[in-house]
Amino acid sequence: MIGEAALTEALDTLRHSFRAWLSAEAPQDWRATCTTHDGFLATQRAWFAKLAAGGYAVPHWPAEWPGGGRSLAEQKVIYEELARADTPRLLLSFMSTYHAASTLLEWGSAEQQARYLPRILEGEIWCQGFSEPNAGSDLANVRTRAERRGDVYVVSGQKLWSTMGQFADMCLLLVRTSSEGAKQAGLTYLLLDLKAPGVTARPIHQIHGDEEFAELFLDEVEVPVANRLGAEGQGWAVAQSTLSSERGLTLLELSARMRGALWRIADLIHNGGRGDDVGLLRDFGRLATKIDATCALADQFLANRIAGEERVGDASLVKLSYSRTLRDFTAFGLRLGGLRSQYHDPIVYGGGMETGNWMADFMNSYAWTIAGGSDEVQRNIIAERLLGMPREPRTWTLEPSA
Ligand SMILES: Cc1cc2nc3c(=O)[nH]c(=O)nc-3n(C[C@H](O)[C@H](O)[C@H](O)COP(=O)(O)OP(=O)(O)OC[C@H]3O[C@@H](n4cnc5c(N)ncnc54)[C@H](O)[C@@H]3O)c2cc1C
């Protein structure tokens, strides 16, 4: 077993070599090239290909895959250095390398893994088709139907909020194959080729002017039975793998990026001649402390995971802290930026504070209080699973009483 000193030295070596690699390879001026969708796609694809060639794109994959087999502590170093170098967040390929890959690695047959994982490493884009009208927080309500006809499932229905769905090649699709028994038991998990006949992807226009998601309309789409993950009716269990890759570790990167971006606020205070404003400095101190606390929670989460002591609900603590702090961070930037920062300059895909546009970043911060499970749902998980509080009564109804 590797000793503490040797481990620290190995992590330092990785940090230095990756930092040196980044100083030569990290894209420069990428915000300027990402002002159109074409520019965004080209920048993201080129950066992903570079990371993959350098062996840094999929550190969380098993060791038999190029660049895989990194420990959690090594992954943390890579996240921190990506944030430090202010590289673009991999919004386009994120779903492919995390959600799709982790689900395939856990549930995919050898053939499915051999077929799809190399394509992901080559840059194939995946999206997640779970949410529907009336089925976001409560996925057991999924209504998109799949009916088996011989070697194919015939799928009809609608999916909503599929991040990058308009640019994706493949979709992780949760469908209903049965209405008998418990709602969860009737779900099945399919891998949908988005170029199949009957698929329409319609981008959703957002408040900040961009289109980060798509609605997917599925009209009698044929999906081969060979594209099913797990057994028919096992979709709920398979979906849990996808969802568990969504919270937790990646928040390490996001929290580190938020801390790294504090300098932008410090610059605004300095350049605005407000370095003597005691009240403002106090609020800045409070914000910096909140950001540090979020980073500390993320660190603790990682330490627990490494020690095998992660509890159900730990990831929710990090997620909730991040979403609340991001909102405070962007609101503070907006307040300091004055009138100029309140102009609405349209943006193209930025992850939170990465766009350099406070108004857009502030509006976008609200998305983080919903994405990957809303704040209210995280609070329920923390209350019930971590604090052991009683479950909410499920007997109430929103219907007006007679
Ligand atoms: C940026 C972003 C990216 C996303 N990407 C994807 C994606 O790629 N693929 C995908 O399938 N989906 C995606 N989603 C959808 C997301 O998963 C859902 O929006 C989310 O799960 C909430 O579901 P809903 O919108 O149906 O809201 P609802 O579930 O209808 O909730 C409405 C309100 O009621 C509250 N609520 C619901 N249930 C409870 C409860 N039990 N207790 C207390 N309060 C409750 C919620 O917190 C919320 O405030 C994305 C969303 C965002 C914002």
The ligand as an SDF file (V2000), in Angstrom:
LIG
                    3D

 53 58  0  0  0  0  0  0  0  0999 V2000
  -29.8770   23.4430  -16.3520 C   0  0  0  0  0  0  0  0  0  0  0  0
  -30.7740   22.2110  -16.3870 C   0  0  0  0  0  0  0  0  0  0  0  0
  -30.3550   21.0930  -17.0810 C   0  0  0  0  0  0  0  0  0  0  0  0
  -31.1720   19.9680  -17.1310 C   0  0  0  0  0  0  0  0  0  0  0  0
  -30.7540   18.9160  -17.8960 N   0  0  0  0  0  0  0  0  0  0  0  0
  -31.5610   17.8510  -18.0100 C   0  0  0  0  0  0  0  0  0  0  0  0
  -31.1890   16.7780  -18.8850 C   0  0  0  0  0  0  0  0  0  0  0  0
  -30.1530   16.8160  -19.5580 O   0  0  0  0  0  0  0  0  0  0  0  0
  -32.0180   15.7210  -19.0020 N   0  0  0  0  0  0  0  0  0  0  0  0
  -33.1790   15.6340  -18.2960 C   0  0  0  0  0  0  0  0  0  0  0  0
  -33.8650   14.6200  -18.4210 O   0  0  0  0  0  0  0  0  0  0  0  0
  -33.5880   16.6490  -17.4810 N   0  0  0  0  0  0  0  0  0  0  0  0
  -32.8040   17.7520  -17.3300 C   0  0  0  0  0  0  0  0  0  0  0  0
  -33.2070   18.7990  -16.5410 N   0  0  0  0  0  0  0  0  0  0  0  0
  -34.5090   18.7350  -15.8850 C   0  0  0  0  0  0  0  0  0  0  0  0
  -34.4020   18.5950  -14.3890 C   0  0  0  0  0  0  0  0  0  0  0  0
  -33.9240   17.3460  -14.0200 O   0  0  0  0  0  0  0  0  0  0  0  0
  -35.8130   18.8600  -13.8280 C   0  0  0  0  0  0  0  0  0  0  0  0
  -36.1790   20.1830  -14.1980 O   0  0  0  0  0  0  0  0  0  0  0  0
  -35.8410   18.7300  -12.3230 C   0  0  0  0  0  0  0  0  0  0  0  0
  -35.6650   17.3790  -11.9680 O   0  0  0  0  0  0  0  0  0  0  0  0
  -37.1360   19.2860  -11.7200 C   0  0  0  0  0  0  0  0  0  0  0  0
  -38.2510   18.7110  -12.3100 O   0  0  0  0  0  0  0  0  0  0  0  0
  -39.4650   19.5900  -12.9230 P   0  0  0  0  0  0  0  0  0  0  0  0
  -38.8520   20.6660  -13.7790 O   0  0  0  0  0  0  0  0  0  0  0  0
  -40.4360   18.6520  -13.5340 O   0  0  0  0  0  0  0  0  0  0  0  0
  -40.1170   20.2940  -11.6700 O   0  0  0  0  0  0  0  0  0  0  0  0
  -41.2100   19.6720  -10.6970 P   0  0  0  0  0  0  0  0  0  0  0  0
  -40.7780   18.3100  -10.2910 O   0  0  0  0  0  0  0  0  0  0  0  0
  -42.5570   19.8200  -11.3090 O   0  0  0  0  0  0  0  0  0  0  0  0
  -41.0730   20.6220   -9.4650 O   0  0  0  0  0  0  0  0  0  0  0  0
  -41.6860   21.9100   -9.4090 C   0  0  0  0  0  0  0  0  0  0  0  0
  -41.3940   22.4750   -8.0140 C   0  0  0  0  0  0  0  0  0  0  0  0
  -41.9280   21.6130   -6.9980 O   0  0  0  0  0  0  0  0  0  0  0  0
  -40.8960   21.2120   -6.1130 C   0  0  0  0  0  0  0  0  0  0  0  0
  -41.0890   19.8120   -5.6980 N   0  0  0  0  0  0  0  0  0  0  0  0
  -41.3210   18.7530   -6.5050 C   0  0  0  0  0  0  0  0  0  0  0  0
  -41.4100   17.6240   -5.7650 N   0  0  0  0  0  0  0  0  0  0  0  0
  -41.1990   18.0000   -4.4700 C   0  0  0  0  0  0  0  0  0  0  0  0
  -41.1490   17.3010   -3.2260 C   0  0  0  0  0  0  0  0  0  0  0  0
  -41.3270   15.9780   -3.1620 N   0  0  0  0  0  0  0  0  0  0  0  0
  -40.9110   18.0170   -2.1140 N   0  0  0  0  0  0  0  0  0  0  0  0
  -40.7160   19.3640   -2.1550 C   0  0  0  0  0  0  0  0  0  0  0  0
  -40.7660   20.0760   -3.2920 N   0  0  0  0  0  0  0  0  0  0  0  0
  -40.9990   19.4080   -4.4250 C   0  0  0  0  0  0  0  0  0  0  0  0
  -39.6160   21.3510   -6.9090 C   0  0  0  0  0  0  0  0  0  0  0  0
  -38.5060   21.4970   -6.0710 O   0  0  0  0  0  0  0  0  0  0  0  0
  -39.8980   22.5920   -7.7280 C   0  0  0  0  0  0  0  0  0  0  0  0
  -39.6340   23.7550   -6.9940 O   0  0  0  0  0  0  0  0  0  0  0  0
  -32.4250   19.9490  -16.4620 C   0  0  0  0  0  0  0  0  0  0  0  0
  -32.8430   21.0650  -15.7510 C   0  0  0  0  0  0  0  0  0  0  0  0
  -32.0460   22.2040  -15.7230 C   0  0  0  0  0  0  0  0  0  0  0  0
  -32.5330   23.4070  -14.9800 C   0  0  0  0  0  0  0  0  0  0  0  0
  1  2  1  0
  2  3  1  0
  2 52  2  0
  3  4  2  0
  4  5  1  0
  4 50  1  0
  5  6  2  0
  6  7  1  0
  6 13  1  0
  7  8  2  0
  7  9  1  0
  9 10  1  0
 10 11  2  0
 10 12  1  0
 12 13  2  0
 13 14  1  0
 14 15  1  0
 14 50  1  0
 15 16  1  0
 16 17  1  0
 16 18  1  0
 18 19  1  0
 18 20  1  0
 20 21  1  0
 20 22  1  0
 22 23  1  0
 23 24  1  0
 24 25  2  0
 24 26  1  0
 24 27  1  0
 27 28  1  0
 28 29  2  0
 28 30  1  0
 28 31  1  0
 31 32  1  0
 32 33  1  0
 33 34  1  0
 33 48  1  0
 34 35  1  0
 35 36  1  0
 35 46  1  0
 36 37  1  0
 36 45  1  0
 37 38  2  0
 38 39  1  0
 39 40  1  0
 39 45  2  0
 40 41  1  0
 40 42  2  0
 42 43  1  0
 43 44  2  0
 44 45  1  0
 46 47  1  0
 46 48  1  0
 48 49  1  0
 50 51  2  0
 51 52  1  0
 52 53  1  0
M  END
$$$$
